Amino acid sequence: MEIREDDLTGKAIADLLREHLENMYEITPPESVHALDLEALRSPDITFWAAWEGNELLGCGALKELDPRSGEIKSMRTANIHRRKGVASKILEHLIQEAKRRGYDRLNLETGSFPEFAPARSLYTRYGFEYRGPFADYIDDPNSVFMTKKL
């Protein structure tokens, strides 16, 4: 598996992100969906990576700089056919290492509170993320779970 920075111009990544957004809107009330679309992910404070095996897209993840000392994980997604193969773990490890390289003290994330998000919450807990209250521009929302990891 190769994880490389992605410029968000390829069809495969556009399709995966469209699948991601559609899935979020199927599970979560619209006002609680915080997944970013392709254009929002092109923001200068976000760096986006894709995981590939040859020409096959396995998954993706992004790191948003909140301030010079902290970041936020965004757009973690594994392609449906590659779930339960360790793709998300590898992407998460990459994002954590990049956050440390940038000198961040803390890495934050928002995910859903519904049962469908239990595997994601379990993954983040295994990597040392702990539950916390809202951060940045988020508000308290029963449909959201906020987590943080001290680096």
C-alpha positions as CSV (number, residue, x, y, z in Angstrom):
1,M,0.0,0.0,0.0
2,E,1.3,3.4,-0.9
3,I,-0.1,6.6,0.8
4,R,0.5,9.7,-1.2
5,E,-0.6,13.3,-1.2
6,D,-3.5,13.7,-3.6
7,D,-4.5,16.8,-5.6
8,L,-8.2,15.8,-5.7
9,T,-8.4,15.9,-9.5
10,G,-8.8,12.2,-10.3
11,K,-12.1,10.4,-11.0
12,A,-11.4,7.6,-8.5
13,I,-11.0,10.0,-5.6
14,A,-14.0,12.0,-6.7
15,D,-16.1,8.9,-6.8
16,L,-14.9,7.7,-3.3
17,L,-15.7,11.2,-1.8
18,R,-19.1,11.2,-3.4
19,E,-19.8,7.8,-2.0
20,H,-18.6,9.0,1.4
21,L,-20.9,12.1,1.4
22,E,-23.9,10.0,0.2
23,N,-23.3,7.5,3.0
24,M,-23.0,10.3,5.6
25,Y,-26.3,11.8,4.5
26,E,-28.0,8.3,4.6
27,I,-26.9,7.8,8.2
28,T,-26.8,11.3,9.8
29,P,-29.4,14.2,9.8
30,P,-28.2,16.8,7.3
31,E,-27.5,19.4,10.0
32,S,-25.1,17.0,11.7
33,V,-23.1,16.0,8.6
34,H,-19.6,17.5,8.8
35,A,-18.0,15.6,5.9
36,L,-16.4,17.9,3.3
37,D,-17.1,17.9,-0.4
38,L,-14.4,17.9,-3.0
39,E,-14.2,21.7,-3.2
40,A,-14.0,22.2,0.5
41,L,-11.2,19.7,0.7
42,R,-9.2,21.9,-1.6
43,S,-8.8,24.5,1.1
44,P,-5.2,25.6,1.7
45,D,-5.4,24.6,5.4
46,I,-6.2,20.9,4.4
47,T,-3.7,18.3,3.1
48,F,-5.3,15.2,1.5
49,W,-3.8,11.8,1.1
50,A,-5.0,8.7,-0.8
51,A,-4.0,5.1,-0.2
52,W,-3.3,3.0,-3.4
53,E,-2.4,-0.5,-4.3
54,G,-1.2,-0.2,-7.8
55,N,-4.0,1.6,-9.7
56,E,-6.7,0.7,-7.1
57,L,-7.8,3.3,-4.7
58,L,-8.1,1.8,-1.2
59,G,-9.0,4.8,0.9
60,C,-8.3,8.4,2.0
61,G,-7.8,10.8,4.8
62,A,-7.0,14.5,5.3
63,L,-5.4,16.7,7.9
64,K,-6.7,20.2,8.6
65,E,-4.5,22.7,10.4
66,L,-6.6,24.3,13.2
67,D,-3.7,26.4,14.4
68,P,0.1,26.0,14.4
69,R,-0.1,23.5,17.3
70,S,-3.2,21.4,16.5
71,G,-4.9,19.7,13.6
72,E,-8.1,17.9,12.8
73,I,-8.6,14.6,10.9
74,K,-11.1,14.9,8.1
75,S,-12.5,12.6,5.4
76,M,-11.3,9.3,6.6
77,R,-12.8,6.7,4.3
78,T,-12.0,3.2,3.2
79,A,-13.5,2.0,-0.1
80,N,-16.3,-0.5,0.7
81,I,-14.5,-3.5,-1.0
82,H,-11.3,-2.9,1.1
83,R,-12.9,-2.6,4.6
84,R,-11.5,-4.7,7.4
85,K,-8.1,-5.0,5.7
86,G,-6.2,-2.5,7.8
87,V,-6.5,0.4,5.3
88,A,-7.9,2.9,7.8
89,S,-5.2,2.0,10.4
90,K,-2.5,2.7,7.9
91,I,-4.0,6.0,6.8
92,L,-4.5,7.0,10.5
93,E,-0.9,6.1,11.3
94,H,0.2,8.3,8.4
95,L,-1.9,11.3,9.6
96,I,-0.6,10.9,13.2
97,Q,3.0,10.9,11.9
98,E,2.4,13.9,9.7
99,A,0.8,15.8,12.7
100,K,3.9,15.0,14.8
101,R,6.2,16.1,11.9
102,R,4.3,19.4,11.8
103,G,4.9,19.9,15.5
104,Y,1.3,19.6,16.6
105,D,0.6,19.0,20.3
106,R,-2.9,17.7,19.7
107,L,-4.9,15.9,17.0
108,N,-8.7,16.2,17.0
109,L,-11.6,14.7,15.1
110,E,-15.4,14.6,14.9
111,T,-17.3,11.4,14.0
112,G,-20.8,10.2,14.3
113,S,-22.5,8.8,17.4
114,F,-24.7,6.3,15.6
115,P,-24.0,2.6,15.6
116,E,-22.7,2.7,12.1
117,F,-19.7,4.8,13.4
118,A,-18.8,2.3,16.1
119,P,-15.9,0.8,14.0
120,A,-14.4,4.3,13.5
121,R,-14.7,5.1,17.2
122,S,-13.1,1.8,18.1
123,L,-10.2,2.5,15.7
124,Y,-9.6,6.0,17.1
125,T,-9.7,4.6,20.7
126,R,-7.1,1.9,19.8
127,Y,-4.8,4.7,18.6
128,G,-5.1,6.6,21.9
129,F,-7.8,9.1,21.1
130,E,-10.0,10.1,24.0
131,Y,-13.5,11.6,24.1
132,R,-13.8,15.4,24.5
133,G,-16.2,18.2,24.0
134,P,-16.7,20.2,20.8
135,F,-13.7,22.1,19.4
136,A,-13.0,24.7,16.7
137,D,-16.4,25.7,15.2
138,Y,-18.3,22.6,16.3
139,I,-21.2,22.8,18.6
140,D,-22.5,20.2,21.1
141,D,-24.6,17.8,19.0
142,P,-26.0,14.4,20.1
143,N,-25.2,13.1,16.6
144,S,-21.5,13.9,16.9
145,V,-18.7,12.4,19.0
146,F,-15.5,14.5,19.5
147,M,-12.2,12.9,20.2
148,T,-8.6,14.1,20.8
149,K,-5.1,12.7,21.0
150,K,-2.2,14.4,22.7
151,L,0.9,13.9,20.6
